[in-house]
Amino acid sequence: MKDKGKIIAGVAIFAALVSFPFWYNTGTAKPAPELILAPEAKAAVTCILPKDQMAKEHMQLLDGWRNSVVREGQRVYVAEDGKKYDMSLSNTCLECHTNKADFCDKCHDYAAVNPYCWDCHVNPKEK
């Protein structure tokens, strides 16, 4: 047991090295970006889903739309309030959210995700 000091020092060094990324980055996270809505979106007042739900679930919604349109031929989405929307990224979403750089790209860059929307859809021209 005369190596007790070396073992404790080794464990301490190991713990410091393993936890280094966590404590090194403490307090350095950037705040979530503020989204800039186009005047059309502000005038529309409502979206397909409530704002907080849309922020969390838009990818599932768009993925479901893609499956419904491409695989089933269904093009109309009926929202919870009974309002009908065309299931179209270009003709529904981008009608209000016209600036891809200020709306889509800011959050996707912040979250470090690369959605595959633009693999098939034409990148919208900024208005």
C-alpha positions as CSV (number, residue, x, y, z in Angstrom):
1,M,0.0,0.0,0.0
2,K,3.0,2.3,-0.3
3,D,1.8,3.3,-3.8
4,K,-1.4,4.8,-2.4
5,G,-0.4,8.3,-3.2
6,K,0.4,7.4,-6.8
7,I,-2.9,5.7,-7.3
8,I,-4.8,8.7,-5.9
9,A,-2.9,11.1,-8.1
10,G,-3.5,8.9,-11.2
11,V,-7.2,8.7,-10.5
12,A,-7.3,12.4,-10.0
13,I,-5.5,13.1,-13.2
14,F,-7.7,10.6,-15.1
15,A,-10.9,12.2,-13.7
16,A,-9.6,15.7,-14.7
17,L,-8.8,14.6,-18.2
18,V,-12.2,12.8,-18.7
19,S,-14.2,15.7,-17.3
20,F,-12.2,18.4,-19.1
21,P,-14.6,18.9,-22.0
22,F,-17.5,19.4,-19.6
23,W,-16.0,22.0,-17.3
24,Y,-13.9,23.7,-20.0
25,N,-17.1,24.6,-21.9
26,T,-19.2,25.6,-18.9
27,G,-20.9,29.0,-19.5
28,T,-19.7,29.3,-23.1
29,A,-22.9,28.1,-24.9
30,K,-24.4,30.6,-27.3
31,P,-28.0,31.5,-26.8
32,A,-30.5,30.2,-29.3
33,P,-30.8,32.5,-32.3
34,E,-33.7,34.9,-32.5
35,L,-35.8,34.1,-35.6
36,I,-36.6,37.0,-37.9
37,L,-40.1,36.6,-39.2
38,A,-41.1,38.1,-42.6
39,P,-44.0,40.6,-42.6
40,E,-46.1,38.0,-44.3
41,A,-45.7,35.6,-41.3
42,K,-46.5,38.3,-38.8
43,A,-49.6,39.2,-40.8
44,A,-50.7,35.6,-40.9
45,V,-51.0,35.6,-37.1
46,T,-51.3,31.8,-36.9
47,C,-49.2,29.0,-38.2
48,I,-50.1,25.4,-38.9
49,L,-49.2,24.5,-35.3
50,P,-48.6,26.7,-32.2
51,K,-45.1,28.3,-32.2
52,D,-43.6,26.2,-29.4
53,Q,-44.9,23.0,-30.9
54,M,-43.8,24.0,-34.4
55,A,-40.3,24.7,-33.1
56,K,-40.0,21.2,-31.6
57,E,-41.9,19.1,-34.1
58,H,-41.5,20.8,-37.5
59,M,-39.3,18.1,-38.8
60,Q,-41.7,15.3,-37.9
61,L,-44.5,17.3,-39.5
62,L,-42.5,17.9,-42.7
63,D,-41.4,14.2,-42.8
64,G,-45.1,13.1,-42.4
65,W,-46.1,15.5,-45.2
66,R,-43.5,14.1,-47.5
67,N,-44.6,10.6,-46.8
68,S,-48.3,11.5,-47.3
69,V,-47.7,13.4,-50.6
70,V,-45.1,11.1,-52.2
71,R,-46.3,7.7,-51.0
72,E,-50.0,8.2,-50.6
73,G,-50.9,11.1,-53.0
74,Q,-52.6,13.1,-50.2
75,R,-51.9,16.8,-50.6
76,V,-54.2,18.4,-48.0
77,Y,-53.4,18.8,-44.3
78,V,-56.2,19.5,-41.9
79,A,-54.9,21.4,-38.8
80,E,-56.2,21.0,-35.3
81,D,-58.4,24.1,-35.8
82,G,-60.0,22.5,-38.9
83,K,-58.2,24.8,-41.4
84,K,-56.8,23.1,-44.5
85,Y,-53.3,23.6,-45.8
86,D,-51.6,22.4,-48.9
87,M,-48.8,20.0,-47.9
88,S,-46.0,21.9,-49.6
89,L,-42.8,23.3,-48.2
90,S,-42.5,25.8,-51.0
91,N,-46.1,26.9,-51.3
92,T,-47.2,26.7,-47.6
93,C,-44.2,27.2,-45.3
94,L,-42.1,29.4,-47.5
95,E,-45.0,31.7,-48.2
96,C,-44.7,33.2,-44.7
97,H,-41.1,32.2,-43.9
98,T,-39.5,33.7,-47.0
99,N,-36.0,34.3,-45.8
100,K,-34.3,30.9,-45.5
101,A,-31.0,32.4,-44.2
102,D,-32.7,34.3,-41.4
103,F,-35.3,31.6,-40.6
104,C,-34.2,28.1,-41.4
105,D,-30.4,28.4,-41.5
106,K,-29.9,30.2,-38.2
107,C,-31.5,27.4,-36.2
108,H,-30.1,24.6,-38.2
109,D,-26.6,26.0,-37.9
110,Y,-27.0,26.5,-34.2
111,A,-28.2,22.9,-33.8
112,A,-25.5,21.6,-36.1
113,V,-28.0,19.8,-38.3
114,N,-28.1,19.5,-42.1
115,P,-31.6,18.8,-43.2
116,Y,-32.1,17.1,-46.5
117,C,-35.0,19.3,-47.6
118,W,-32.9,21.0,-50.2
119,D,-31.7,17.8,-51.7
120,C,-35.0,17.7,-53.6
121,H,-36.5,21.2,-53.2
122,V,-35.1,24.2,-54.9
123,N,-33.4,26.6,-52.5
124,P,-35.8,29.6,-52.3
125,K,-34.8,32.9,-53.7
126,E,-34.8,35.6,-50.9
127,K,-37.6,38.2,-51.3
